[in-house]
Amino acid sequence: MKITLHKNAKTTLAIRALIKNSKESIYSLSKKFNLSWNTVKHWKIAENIEDNSSRPHKLNTTLTVKQEELICFIRKQLKQNIYDIFITLEDEIPNLYPMKVYRCLKRHGLEVLPAEFIEAERKIKKFKKYGIGYLHIDVLYSPKIKGKRAYIFTCIDRISKIAFIWVSDNKTKQAGAKFLKMVLKFYPYKINYILTDNGSEFSYKALPKGKTKKIHPFDKICLKHEIQHRTIKFKHPWTNGMVENFNKRIKNNVLRKFTFQSIFDMNIKLIDFINDYNMNKRLKTLNYKTPAQFLKEMKNITIQRIVT
């Protein structure tokens, strides 16, 4: 069996054995091996000469059992990453931060996403072939700025990869409808399909059956423009993976990269990022063309920059 000594160990297993079996005094052994009196005494009376694990026997945590269960529930049911869990529960669990979420998941063996999620994500990597005009839409939560949170509506075309965003102070059904109107004005071609989750800003499907017979404002606009509005299966956010991956880009390149003084400041950074992405980002899926170049070559259409 392989035995690993502690990194800062002052003795070897052989020296420890000599100390334990020696009949000399602790003082003379400490002089003989150039060790402290306490070190010699420790190995003189130790039950075994191997290093014990330095890992604490009891992990201290400020999370209650219910709070840990809530974190694990969101991880298993919604398949959210650590940062998204933190954003979701920041207001419900006091003094929460991403590392605390990670440690909780680690204790329960959930630090790595379940294999079924990874397998499902692999299966949807190859989309059914569609033409341009298939949009993926979602809402991204911003970090709190001066105690206030904003909601970032995001949209990306499945084929052309042209992206559009809008920052709102709420995510109501009216905000969802307003965003869709802005989207239809921004894209210079016909939109045929839209895929969203089942959030109340996009659909009434999350309500119990028979709860409402009204048509959602988002769906009204889709019907008016002859757009087929599709929603993902409940608790399966990865099936809208196109926009989920785009949201990760926004988090890594904007939300986690900069410190914002105001919502307006964040909005400027986001718009700069989207304009750079649409105009300058060369994508492998577009044969290393930018989304704007791809669109221009495909349909001889130009895309406008987003302005504040």
C-alpha positions as CSV (number, residue, x, y, z in Angstrom):
1,M,0.0,0.0,0.0
2,K,1.3,3.4,-0.9
3,I,1.9,5.7,2.1
4,T,2.2,9.4,1.5
5,L,3.8,11.6,4.1
6,H,2.6,15.1,4.9
7,K,4.2,17.8,2.8
8,N,6.0,19.4,5.8
9,A,6.8,16.1,7.7
10,K,10.2,16.4,9.6
11,T,10.5,12.6,10.0
12,T,10.4,9.5,7.8
13,L,8.6,6.2,8.7
14,A,12.0,4.6,9.5
15,I,12.9,7.4,12.0
16,R,9.4,7.2,13.6
17,A,9.9,3.4,14.0
18,L,13.2,3.9,15.7
19,I,11.7,6.5,18.1
20,K,8.7,4.4,19.0
21,N,10.8,1.2,19.7
22,S,13.8,3.0,21.4
23,K,14.2,2.8,25.1
24,E,16.2,6.1,25.2
25,S,14.7,9.2,26.8
26,I,12.7,11.7,24.7
27,Y,15.4,14.3,25.4
28,S,18.2,12.2,24.1
29,L,16.2,11.1,21.0
30,S,15.4,14.8,20.2
31,K,19.1,15.6,20.3
32,K,20.0,12.5,18.3
33,F,17.6,13.1,15.4
34,N,17.6,17.0,15.7
35,L,13.9,17.1,16.4
36,S,11.8,19.0,18.9
37,W,10.9,17.4,22.2
38,N,7.1,17.5,21.3
39,T,7.7,15.8,17.9
40,V,9.7,12.9,19.6
41,K,7.0,12.6,22.3
42,H,4.3,12.5,19.6
43,W,5.8,9.5,17.8
44,K,6.9,7.8,21.0
45,I,3.3,7.4,22.2
46,A,1.6,7.3,18.8
47,E,-0.5,4.2,18.1
48,N,0.9,4.0,14.5
49,I,3.7,5.7,12.6
50,E,1.6,6.8,9.6
51,D,0.3,10.3,9.0
52,N,-3.4,10.7,9.6
53,S,-5.6,12.7,7.2
54,S,-5.5,16.4,7.9
55,R,-9.1,16.7,6.7
56,P,-11.4,18.0,9.5
57,H,-13.7,15.3,10.9
58,K,-16.6,17.7,11.0
59,L,-17.1,20.3,8.3
60,N,-18.3,23.6,9.7
61,T,-21.1,25.3,7.7
62,T,-23.6,28.1,8.4
63,L,-26.2,26.5,6.0
64,T,-29.2,24.9,7.6
65,V,-30.4,21.5,6.5
66,K,-33.3,23.0,4.6
67,Q,-31.0,25.5,2.8
68,E,-28.7,22.7,1.7
69,E,-31.7,20.7,0.5
70,L,-32.8,23.7,-1.5
71,I,-29.4,24.1,-3.1
72,C,-29.3,20.4,-4.0
73,F,-32.9,20.5,-5.3
74,I,-32.1,23.3,-7.7
75,R,-28.9,21.5,-8.9
76,K,-30.7,18.2,-9.5
77,Q,-34.0,19.5,-10.9
78,L,-33.0,22.6,-12.9
79,K,-29.4,21.6,-13.6
80,Q,-28.1,25.1,-12.9
81,N,-24.4,25.9,-12.5
82,I,-22.9,27.2,-9.3
83,Y,-23.2,30.9,-10.3
84,D,-26.8,30.5,-11.4
85,I,-27.7,28.8,-8.1
86,F,-26.1,31.7,-6.2
87,I,-28.1,34.3,-8.2
88,T,-31.3,32.3,-7.7
89,L,-30.9,31.9,-3.9
90,E,-29.0,35.1,-3.1
91,D,-32.1,36.7,-1.6
92,E,-33.4,33.6,0.2
93,I,-30.2,32.5,1.9
94,P,-28.3,35.1,3.9
95,N,-24.5,35.5,3.4
96,L,-24.5,33.2,0.4
97,Y,-21.6,33.2,-2.0
98,P,-20.6,30.9,-4.9
99,M,-17.9,29.0,-3.0
100,K,-20.4,28.2,-0.2
101,V,-22.7,26.8,-2.9
102,Y,-19.8,24.7,-4.3
103,R,-18.9,23.3,-0.9
104,C,-22.5,22.3,-0.3
105,L,-22.7,20.5,-3.6
106,K,-19.3,18.9,-2.9
107,R,-20.6,17.5,0.4
108,H,-23.5,15.9,-1.4
109,G,-21.6,14.6,-4.4
110,L,-23.2,17.1,-6.8
111,E,-20.2,19.2,-7.7
112,V,-20.2,17.6,-11.2
113,L,-23.5,17.7,-13.2
114,P,-25.3,14.3,-13.4
115,A,-24.3,12.1,-16.4
116,E,-27.9,12.2,-17.7
117,F,-27.7,15.9,-18.2
118,I,-24.4,15.7,-20.0
119,E,-25.8,12.9,-22.3
120,A,-28.9,15.0,-23.0
121,E,-26.7,18.0,-23.9
122,R,-24.7,15.9,-26.3
123,K,-27.9,14.7,-28.1
124,I,-29.1,18.2,-28.8
125,K,-25.8,19.5,-30.2
126,K,-26.9,18.6,-33.7
127,F,-30.0,20.6,-34.5
128,K,-32.5,19.8,-37.1
129,K,-31.7,21.8,-40.2
130,Y,-33.6,25.1,-40.4
131,G,-33.1,28.3,-42.3
132,I,-32.4,31.6,-40.8
133,G,-35.3,33.0,-38.7
134,Y,-35.2,30.5,-35.8
135,L,-34.6,32.5,-32.6
136,H,-33.7,31.2,-29.1
137,I,-34.8,33.6,-26.4
138,D,-34.1,33.6,-22.6
139,V,-33.7,35.9,-19.6
140,L,-30.5,36.3,-17.7
141,Y,-30.3,37.7,-14.2
142,S,-27.7,40.5,-13.6
143,P,-25.8,40.8,-10.3
144,K,-27.2,43.3,-7.9
145,I,-25.9,46.8,-8.4
146,K,-26.5,49.1,-5.4
147,G,-29.1,46.7,-4.1
148,K,-31.1,46.5,-7.4
149,R,-31.2,43.7,-9.9
150,A,-31.8,44.0,-13.7
151,Y,-33.0,41.4,-16.1
152,I,-31.2,40.8,-19.4
153,F,-33.4,39.5,-22.2
154,T,-31.2,37.7,-24.7
155,C,-31.9,36.4,-28.2
156,I,-29.8,34.6,-30.8
157,D,-30.5,33.2,-34.2
158,R,-29.9,29.4,-34.5
159,I,-28.3,29.7,-38.0
160,S,-26.9,33.2,-38.5
161,K,-25.9,33.6,-34.8
162,I,-26.9,37.2,-34.9
163,A,-27.6,38.2,-31.3
164,F,-29.7,40.9,-29.6
165,I,-30.2,41.9,-25.9
166,W,-32.3,44.3,-23.9
167,V,-31.9,45.2,-20.2
168,S,-35.2,45.6,-18.2
169,D,-35.9,46.3,-14.6
170,N,-38.5,43.5,-14.5
171,K,-39.4,40.3,-16.3
172,T,-43.2,40.5,-16.5
173,K,-45.3,39.4,-19.5
174,Q,-45.4,43.0,-20.7
175,A,-41.6,43.1,-20.7
176,G,-41.5,39.8,-22.6
177,A,-43.9,41.2,-25.2
178,K,-41.9,44.5,-25.5
179,F,-38.7,42.6,-26.0
180,L,-40.3,40.5,-28.8
181,K,-41.4,43.7,-30.6
182,M,-37.8,45.1,-30.4
183,V,-36.5,41.7,-31.7
184,L,-38.7,41.8,-34.7
185,K,-37.6,45.3,-35.6
186,F,-34.0,44.4,-35.1
187,Y,-33.7,41.3,-37.3
188,P,-33.8,42.3,-41.0
189,Y,-35.5,39.1,-42.2
190,K,-38.6,37.0,-41.5
191,I,-38.8,35.2,-38.2
192,N,-40.4,31.8,-38.4
193,Y,-39.8,30.0,-35.1
194,I,-39.1,31.1,-31.5
195,L,-38.0,28.8,-28.7
196,T,-38.3,30.0,-25.1
197,D,-38.6,28.4,-21.6
198,N,-41.9,28.3,-19.8
199,G,-41.3,31.5,-17.8
200,S,-44.3,33.8,-17.1
201,E,-42.7,36.5,-19.3
202,F,-43.1,34.2,-22.3
203,S,-45.9,31.8,-21.7
204,Y,-48.9,30.8,-19.5
205,K,-47.9,27.1,-19.7
206,A,-46.5,27.1,-16.2
207,L,-50.0,27.8,-14.8
208,P,-52.2,24.8,-13.9
209,K,-54.5,23.6,-16.7
210,G,-57.7,25.6,-16.9
211,K,-56.3,28.4,-14.8
212,T,-56.5,30.9,-17.7
213,K,-57.9,30.8,-21.2
214,K,-56.3,34.1,-22.1
215,I,-53.6,34.3,-24.8
216,H,-50.3,35.5,-23.5
217,P,-49.1,38.9,-24.9
218,F,-46.0,37.2,-26.3
219,D,-48.1,34.6,-28.2
220,K,-50.4,37.3,-29.5
221,I,-47.4,39.0,-31.3
222,C,-46.3,35.6,-32.6
223,L,-49.7,34.9,-34.0
224,K,-49.9,38.4,-35.6
225,H,-46.5,37.8,-37.4
226,E,-47.2,34.1,-38.2
227,I,-44.4,32.9,-35.9
228,Q,-44.5,29.4,-34.3
229,H,-43.7,29.8,-30.6
230,R,-42.2,26.7,-29.1
231,T,-41.4,26.1,-25.4
232,I,-39.0,23.7,-23.9
233,K,-39.9,20.8,-21.7
234,F,-40.4,21.7,-18.0
235,K,-37.2,21.5,-15.9
236,H,-35.1,20.9,-19.0
237,P,-33.2,24.2,-19.6
238,W,-30.4,22.5,-21.6
239,T,-32.9,21.9,-24.5
240,N,-32.6,25.6,-25.2
241,G,-28.8,25.2,-25.2
242,M,-28.1,27.7,-28.0
243,V,-29.1,30.7,-25.9
244,E,-27.9,29.1,-22.6
245,N,-24.4,28.9,-24.1
246,F,-24.7,32.5,-25.3
247,N,-25.6,33.6,-21.8
248,K,-22.4,32.0,-20.6
249,R,-20.5,34.2,-22.9
250,I,-22.2,37.2,-21.5
251,K,-21.5,36.1,-17.9
252,N,-17.8,35.4,-18.6
253,N,-17.0,38.4,-20.8
254,V,-19.2,41.1,-19.1
255,L,-20.9,40.3,-15.8
256,R,-18.0,38.6,-14.1
257,K,-15.3,40.7,-15.8
258,F,-16.4,44.2,-14.8
259,T,-17.5,46.1,-11.7
260,F,-20.5,48.3,-12.5
261,Q,-21.4,51.6,-10.9
262,S,-24.9,51.6,-12.2
263,I,-27.4,49.6,-14.4
264,F,-26.7,52.1,-17.2
265,D,-22.9,51.4,-16.9
266,M,-23.7,47.6,-17.3
267,N,-26.0,48.3,-20.2
268,I,-23.2,50.1,-22.1
269,K,-20.8,47.2,-21.5
270,L,-23.4,44.7,-22.7
271,I,-24.1,46.6,-25.9
272,D,-20.4,47.0,-26.6
273,F,-20.0,43.2,-26.2
274,I,-23.0,42.4,-28.5
275,N,-21.9,44.8,-31.2
276,D,-18.4,43.3,-31.1
277,Y,-19.8,39.8,-31.2
278,N,-22.1,40.5,-34.2
279,M,-19.6,42.4,-36.2
280,N,-16.1,41.1,-35.2
281,K,-16.4,37.6,-33.6
282,R,-15.4,34.9,-36.1
283,L,-17.2,31.7,-35.3
284,K,-16.2,28.1,-36.2
285,T,-19.8,27.2,-37.0
286,L,-19.9,29.9,-39.6
287,N,-16.7,28.8,-41.3
288,Y,-14.8,31.5,-39.3
289,K,-16.9,34.3,-40.6
290,T,-18.5,36.9,-38.3
291,P,-22.4,36.7,-37.9
292,A,-22.6,40.0,-39.9
293,Q,-20.4,38.6,-42.7
294,F,-22.3,35.4,-42.8
295,L,-25.7,37.2,-43.1
296,K,-24.4,39.5,-45.7
297,E,-23.0,36.7,-47.9
298,M,-26.1,34.5,-47.4
299,K,-28.9,37.0,-48.1
300,N,-27.0,40.2,-49.0
301,I,-28.5,41.7,-45.9
302,T,-26.7,44.0,-43.5
303,I,-27.2,44.1,-39.7
304,Q,-27.3,47.4,-37.7
305,R,-25.3,48.0,-34.6
306,I,-27.3,48.2,-31.3
307,V,-27.3,51.7,-29.8
308,T,-28.1,52.8,-26.3
